[in-house]
Amino acid sequence: MTEASAGSGGNVANPDLEAMHRDLVALAGRLERSIDNAPTAAAIGAITDQIVEVNARVTATGRVLLARQTEEIARHARAVSAAIPAIEEEIADLERCERLVRSITSMLGTVDDAVRMATLV
């Protein structure tokens, strides 16, 4: 890691948090579009609940974008990016709505860990 990426001077956004923020914004949009294909009112409710949760993490991540770069934050951010393709597969098959909710909930726990770490540095 270079001094510039460590954020030791100036207000430079943490690139891992910035990427995670972009991924979460895109996921929220994908979830919003998936409502049109939801098979039941219960599925719509579950998707809407997950949109609220993802948007809360978008806000939390946005608040800490200028946090110093650390390997632990980078590890959590990579885990979030790695989890999103599986969530997108779940969105593609809304019949598996419960699995979608579990996948998003698990990924959001990782987001919370990354934001918590960024808040501490």
ZASE-926415 format. One line per field, with one value per residue: residue number from 1; residue in three letters; x negated, y negated, z negated of N, C-alpha, C, O in turn. Coordinates in steps of 0.1 Angstrom, whole numbers. Layout:
BEGIN
k: (NUM, ...)
r: (ALA, ...)
n.X: (X, ...)
n.Y: (Y, ...)
n.Z: (Z, ...)
ca.X: (X, ...)
ca.Y: (Y, ...)
ca.Z: (Z, ...)
c.X: (X, ...)
c.Y: (Y, ...)
c.Z: (Z, ...)
o.X: (X, ...)
o.Y: (Y, ...)
o.Z: (Z, ...)
***
This chain:
BEGIN
k: (1, 2, 3, 4, 5, 6, 7, 8, 9, 10, 11, 12, 13, 14, 15, 16, 17, 18, 19, 20, 21, 22, 23, 24, 25, 26, 27, 28, 29, 30, 31, 32, 33, 34, 35, 36, 37, 38, 39, 40, 41, 42, 43, 44, 45, 46, 47, 48, 49, 50, 51, 52, 53, 54, 55, 56, 57, 58, 59, 60, 61, 62, 63, 64, 65, 66, 67, 68, 69, 70, 71, 72, 73, 74, 75, 76, 77, 78, 79, 80, 81, 82, 83, 84, 85, 86, 87, 88, 89, 90, 91, 92, 93, 94, 95, 96, 97, 98, 99, 100, 101, 102, 103, 104, 105, 106, 107, 108, 109, 110, 111, 112, 113, 114, 115, 116, 117, 118, 119, 120, 121)
r: (MET, THR, GLU, ALA, SER, ALA, GLY, SER, GLY, GLY, ASN, VAL, ALA, ASN, PRO, ASP, LEU, GLU, ALA, MET, HIS, ARG, ASP, LEU, VAL, ALA, LEU, ALA, GLY, ARG, LEU, GLU, ARG, SER, ILE, ASP, ASN, ALA, PRO, THR, ALA, ALA, ALA, ILE, GLY, ALA, ILE, THR, ASP, GLN, ILE, VAL, GLU, VAL, ASN, ALA, ARG, VAL, THR, ALA, THR, GLY, ARG, VAL, LEU, LEU, ALA, ARG, GLN, THR, GLU, GLU, ILE, ALA, ARG, HIS, ALA, ARG, ALA, VAL, SER, ALA, ALA, ILE, PRO, ALA, ILE, GLU, GLU, GLU, ILE, ALA, ASP, LEU, GLU, ARG, CYS, GLU, ARG, LEU, VAL, ARG, SER, ILE, THR, SER, MET, LEU, GLY, THR, VAL, ASP, ASP, ALA, VAL, ARG, MET, ALA, THR, LEU, VAL)
n.X: (-8, -6, -17, 1, 24, 29, 41, 29, 25, 44, 78, 86, 106, 112, 103, 113, 136, 150, 155, 171, 192, 202, 209, 230, 249, 255, 266, 289, 304, 308, 323, 346, 355, 362, 385, 407, 408, 415, 430, 450, 470, 458, 432, 426, 427, 406, 384, 385, 380, 353, 342, 344, 326, 302, 299, 295, 269, 256, 257, 243, 218, 211, 207, 182, 163, 138, 122, 91, 71, 71, 59, 78, 102, 102, 103, 129, 144, 137, 150, 176, 179, 175, 197, 219, 224, 236, 259, 272, 278, 297, 317, 324, 339, 366, 382, 369, 369, 366, 339, 326, 331, 317, 291, 286, 288, 266, 245, 248, 241, 214, 208, 215, 194, 172, 177, 177, 151, 139, 148, 134, 107)
n.Y: (12, -22, -55, -73, -58, -51, -73, -92, -119, -148, -148, -121, -98, -65, -39, -12, -14, -32, -17, 3, -13, -21, 4, 11, -9, -3, 23, 17, 3, 24, 42, 25, 25, 52, 56, 54, 80, 96, 124, 125, 106, 107, 112, 88, 72, 82, 77, 49, 44, 52, 34, 10, 17, 21, -6, -19, -10, -21, -48, -47, -38, -59, -79, -73, -74, -87, -75, -62, -40, -5, 29, 46, 32, 33, 60, 67, 51, 63, 88, 80, 71, 96, 110, 99, 108, 133, 125, 111, 132, 145, 125, 127, 150, 149, 166, 178, 162, 162, 171, 151, 129, 139, 140, 113, 102, 114, 104, 77, 77, 79, 55, 38, 45, 36, 8, 3, 8, -12, -34, -33, -38)
n.Z: (0, 8, -3, 6, 11, -15, -26, -41, -39, -31, -17, -5, 11, -2, 18, 18, 2, 17, 40, 29, 22, 47, 57, 39, 44, 71, 66, 51, 70, 89, 73, 70, 96, 98, 86, 103, 114, 93, 78, 59, 35, 10, 17, 29, 7, -8, 9, 9, -18, -18, -1, -16, -36, -22, -12, -36, -42, -20, -27, -51, -43, -25, -43, -55, -35, -33, -51, -64, -45, -51, -54, -65, -61, -33, -29, -38, -20, 5, 0, 0, 27, 39, 31, 43, 71, 66, 53, 73, 91, 75, 76, 102, 102, 88, 75, 55, 32, 4, 1, 14, -3, -26, -15, -9, -35, -48, -33, -39, -66, -63, -51, -72, -90, -75, -75, -102, -108, -93, -106, -129, -122)
ca.X: (0, -14, -12, 13, 36, 32, 49, 22, 26, 55, 90, 87, 115, 107, 108, 121, 149, 156, 160, 182, 204, 207, 216, 242, 258, 260, 274, 302, 311, 312, 334, 358, 360, 366, 399, 416, 408, 417, 441, 461, 469, 448, 419, 424, 424, 392, 375, 386, 372, 339, 338, 342, 313, 290, 297, 289, 255, 251, 255, 232, 205, 208, 202, 168, 154, 125, 114, 78, 71, 64, 61, 90, 113, 101, 108, 144, 149, 136, 160, 189, 179, 175, 210, 229, 229, 246, 272, 278, 283, 309, 326, 328, 349, 373, 389, 360, 369, 360, 325, 322, 330, 306, 278, 284, 285, 252, 236, 249, 233, 200, 208, 214, 180, 163, 180, 173, 136, 135, 151, 124, 94)
ca.Y: (0, -34, -65, -80, -50, -50, -84, -99, -133, -153, -141, -112, -87, -51, -32, 0, -19, -39, -6, 9, -22, -20, 17, 11, -18, 5, 33, 11, 1, 37, 46, 17, 30, 66, 56, 57, 94, 103, 133, 123, 94, 110, 111, 74, 66, 87, 69, 35, 43, 53, 21, 1, 21, 17, -20, -23, -8, -31, -60, -45, -37, -72, -88, -70, -72, -93, -68, -57, -27, 5, 42, 51, 26, 38, 74, 66, 45, 73, 98, 75, 72, 110, 115, 93, 116, 143, 119, 108, 145, 147, 116, 133, 161, 144, 177, 182, 150, 163, 172, 137, 121, 144, 136, 98, 100, 118, 94, 64, 78, 76, 41, 32, 47, 26, -5, 2, 7, -25, -44, -32, -42)
ca.Z: (0, 9, -12, 12, 8, -29, -30, -52, -37, -22, -17, 7, 8, -3, 31, 15, -3, 29, 49, 22, 22, 60, 58, 32, 52, 82, 61, 47, 83, 94, 65, 73, 109, 97, 80, 115, 116, 81, 80, 49, 27, 0, 23, 31, -6, -12, 17, 4, -30, -15, 5, -27, -43, -13, -12, -49, -41, -11, -35, -61, -36, -20, -54, -58, -23, -35, -61, -61, -39, -59, -48, -70, -53, -19, -29, -39, -7, 15, -3, 5, 41, 43, 27, 51, 82, 62, 50, 86, 95, 68, 81, 115, 100, 76, 68, 44, 25, -9, 3, 18, -16, -34, -9, -12, -50, -51, -27, -47, -78, -59, -49, -85, -95, -68, -79, -116, -108, -87, -116, -140, -118)
c.X: (-9, -9, 0, 26, 39, 40, 42, 22, 38, 67, 92, 96, 108, 112, 116, 135, 157, 162, 171, 194, 210, 215, 229, 253, 264, 269, 288, 310, 316, 323, 347, 364, 366, 381, 409, 417, 412, 430, 453, 459, 459, 434, 416, 420, 410, 382, 374, 378, 357, 334, 335, 329, 301, 288, 292, 274, 248, 247, 243, 218, 201, 202, 187, 159, 140, 117, 101, 79, 64, 67, 74, 103, 113, 106, 123, 150, 148, 147, 174, 190, 181, 190, 221, 233, 239, 259, 279, 284, 296, 320, 332, 339, 356, 381, 381, 359, 363, 345, 319, 321, 319, 292, 275, 281, 271, 242, 236, 242, 218, 198, 207, 201, 171, 165, 176, 158, 132, 138, 140, 110, 93)
c.Y: (-12, -44, -72, -72, -48, -62, -92, -114, -137, -144, -132, -100, -73, -44, -20, -4, -25, -28, 1, 0, -21, -7, 17, 2, -10, 16, 28, 8, 14, 43, 39, 22, 44, 66, 59, 72, 103, 112, 131, 110, 95, 108, 96, 68, 70, 79, 55, 34, 44, 40, 11, 5, 18, 2, -25, -21, -17, -44, -59, -45, -51, -81, -85, -68, -78, -87, -63, -43, -17, 19, 48, 45, 32, 52, 75, 61, 55, 84, 93, 76, 87, 116, 110, 101, 127, 137, 115, 121, 148, 138, 121, 144, 158, 155, 181, 169, 151, 164, 158, 129, 126, 139, 121, 95, 104, 108, 81, 65, 75, 62, 34, 34, 38, 12, -7, 1, -7, -36, -44, -37, -57)
c.Z: (0, -1, -7, 9, -6, -34, -41, -51, -29, -24, -5, 3, 8, 10, 28, 10, 9, 38, 42, 23, 36, 62, 51, 39, 63, 78, 57, 60, 89, 86, 68, 86, 108, 92, 91, 117, 104, 82, 71, 42, 15, 5, 25, 17, -11, -4, 12, -9, -28, -9, -6, -34, -35, -13, -25, -48, -31, -18, -44, -54, -30, -31, -58, -46, -25, -46, -56, -55, -49, -52, -53, -63, -39, -19, -29, -26, 4, 13, 2, 20, 46, 40, 37, 63, 78, 59, 63, 93, 88, 73, 94, 114, 87, 69, 55, 35, 11, -8, 6, 5, -25, -28, -11, -26, -53, -45, -34, -60, -75, -57, -63, -92, -89, -73, -94, -116, -103, -98, -127, -135, -116)
o.X: (-19, 2, 9, 36, 50, 45, 49, 20, 41, 67, 99, 94, 99, 124, 125, 145, 169, 173, 181, 205, 222, 226, 239, 265, 276, 279, 298, 322, 327, 333, 358, 376, 375, 387, 419, 428, 411, 440, 464, 449, 452, 425, 404, 411, 403, 372, 363, 371, 350, 322, 325, 321, 291, 277, 284, 266, 237, 237, 235, 209, 189, 194, 181, 148, 131, 107, 100, 87, 53, 76, 81, 112, 124, 113, 129, 160, 158, 152, 181, 200, 187, 194, 231, 245, 248, 270, 291, 294, 306, 332, 344, 347, 353, 386, 387, 348, 355, 338, 308, 311, 312, 283, 264, 272, 265, 233, 226, 237, 211, 188, 198, 196, 162, 155, 170, 153, 122, 131, 138, 102, 83)
o.Y: (-13, -43, -75, -77, -45, -62, -99, -121, -129, -134, -137, -94, -71, -42, -17, 2, -23, -29, 4, 6, -20, -7, 23, 6, -10, 19, 34, 11, 15, 48, 45, 24, 47, 77, 65, 76, 115, 107, 134, 103, 86, 103, 91, 59, 62, 75, 49, 24, 37, 36, 4, -5, 13, -2, -35, -29, -20, -50, -67, -50, -55, -90, -94, -62, -73, -92, -60, -35, -19, 20, 55, 53, 35, 56, 82, 66, 56, 90, 101, 80, 89, 125, 117, 102, 130, 144, 117, 120, 152, 142, 120, 146, 163, 152, 187, 166, 142, 158, 155, 122, 117, 136, 117, 87, 96, 104, 74, 55, 69, 56, 25, 24, 32, 5, -18, -7, -13, -46, -54, -41, -63)
o.Z: (-8, -6, -15, 6, -10, -45, -49, -60, -20, -31, 5, -8, 16, 11, 36, 14, 10, 43, 49, 25, 37, 68, 56, 39, 66, 84, 60, 60, 94, 92, 69, 87, 116, 93, 89, 123, 105, 87, 74, 42, 12, -2, 23, 17, -16, -10, 11, -11, -34, -11, -5, -37, -40, -14, -25, -54, -32, -16, -45, -59, -31, -28, -63, -48, -18, -50, -44, -60, -54, -44, -45, -59, -33, -9, -22, -21, 12, 22, 6, 25, 56, 48, 39, 66, 85, 61, 64, 99, 95, 74, 97, 122, 76, 58, 46, 30, 7, -17, 2, 3, -30, -36, -14, -29, -61, -52, -36, -65, -83, -60, -64, -98, -95, -75, -97, -124, -108, -98, -133, -144, -112)
***
